[in-house]
């Protein structure tokens, strides 16, 4: 069980603490996903990186130490799961740039995977955090493909995220409620009906 801050004052203290400035985006997403699980909202998990263990030192069963391992296959994306009967799959990335997100941060097999998710009726997207600006965007795979096919740049400018993505605001609980954006895009009629 995750021990979430119980008051906004505690939450602000955690956010502004110098000791917490290094908390990674992945950790924030994991905390959000744990909240979704605990509240029975969605099942979304971090995918393990596929590795092949080559050498293990077995001092004891509890103290096995992997000495050498290699990536067995390219990993697809960071997260997947199910929400309101729909399959979700997404990649989470960070950039320190204030102006753009470098396309070199994404791999072809990741984009192909997200496109396959979309083609099979799932929801594929990127979550991109501009760390210096403290801004997070949900960027649909559809928007990425349109941008990529119509531009020769080696990066996506922040204006593209602002114009064709969705800002995911930092909140008290959950930390980054990206499912609120998913609701507004994919489940409008269901929520109104």
RAURVEN-V378137 format. One record per helix or strand of 3 or more residues. SS is the DSSP state (a for helix, b for strand). FROM is the first residue (numbers start at 1). TO is the last residue. Records with the same first field share a line. If there is no record, write none. Layout:
SS = FROM-TO  FROM-TO
This chain:
a = 8-16  18-20  25-38  61-63  103-105  108-119  141-149  158-164  178-186  188-192
b = 43-46  51-58  64-71  79-83  86-95  100-102  123-130  135-140  155-157
